[in-house]
Amino acid sequence: MGGFREKINSNAFNSVLENNPDTRALFNHNADQILARSSSGTLSLSVDDTGLRYSFEVPEGLSYGDDLLVNLKNGNITQSSFGFVVEDDSWGQDEDGN
């Protein structure tokens, strides 16, 4: 995105975890492919020194979950991302003009 970078405040997740009892882990941000959900107790969320920490077990027999596990095992998928809504933001430039 041409030098565009997002920085997320280290406290950004604190109120979200307190005020959102129903966070979902989705495959490819697809609401039809739920892997786990905090309201059902299958998704664990916490905040540590690095940021948001999450964990879940892929349900047995879940076809897209099985595909995810194979791709993780083979090293084809090595990252994850999260969706969010920006409530407050600011813009600035670094020394390189980005």
N, C-alpha and C positions, 0 to 999 in steps of 0.2 A: 504494500500500500504506500510506496514511495516515502519511506522514513517514518511512517506512522507507527507509534507504539502505545500500547495501553499499559498503564501502571495502576495496580489495584492496591488500595490502602490495606495495610496489614490487619486492620480492625474491621474490614468490610464484611466479613462473614459472621461476626459476633451476633449482631441483632437478627440476621437472617436465620441462624440456627435457633435462636430463642423464639422467633415469631412466625416461623414457617414449619408447621408440623407435618407437611406433606411434600417432601422433596422427592423427586424421581430420578433414577439412573436410567437413561435412555440409550439405545444403540443408535448412533448417527443422528442424535437430536430428534429422533422420530418418536412422537408420542404414542404411536401404535406398537412400538417395540420396547416395552418396559422391561428392564432387567431386574430392578429392585425398587423399593419404595419405603421411605422412612415411616410413613403412617402404618405400614404393615409389619414393621420391625425387621425387614429384610435388607435395609440400607443403613449403614452406620456412618454418621458424619461427625467430625470434630475439627477443631482448629489447633494447629501446632505452630512452631516458630517459622515454618516455611509457608504455611497458608492452610488452605482447606484440605482436609484428609478425608477420604471416603473408602469404604470397603463393602463388599457384598459377595455372596456366593451365587454363581450362575445357577438358576434352577435346572435341575436335571430334566432332560427331554425338551428343553426350549431350543428350537432349531436355530434361531439367530444368535442365541447365547452360545450354542455349540460352535457355530461358525466363528464367533468372536474368540472363543478359547483356542481354537485351532490357529487362528491368525496371530494371537498373542504368543502361543507356543513357538510358532515358526518365525517369529520376529517380523512379521509383516505389518503388525500394528504395534507401535512403540510409544504412542502418546494418547492423551485424552484431552477433552475440552469441556467447558461448562457454559451453559447459557445463563444470562443474567439481564436484569433491567437496570439501567443507570438512573439513579435518583438524583445524583449531584455530580457534576464534573467540572473540570477546568482544563484549559489548553495552554501550552507553553512551547518554547523552542529551546533546543539544546545548543551547545556551542557550534555544532555543524549546520545549524539552520533547520534541523528536523523538528 
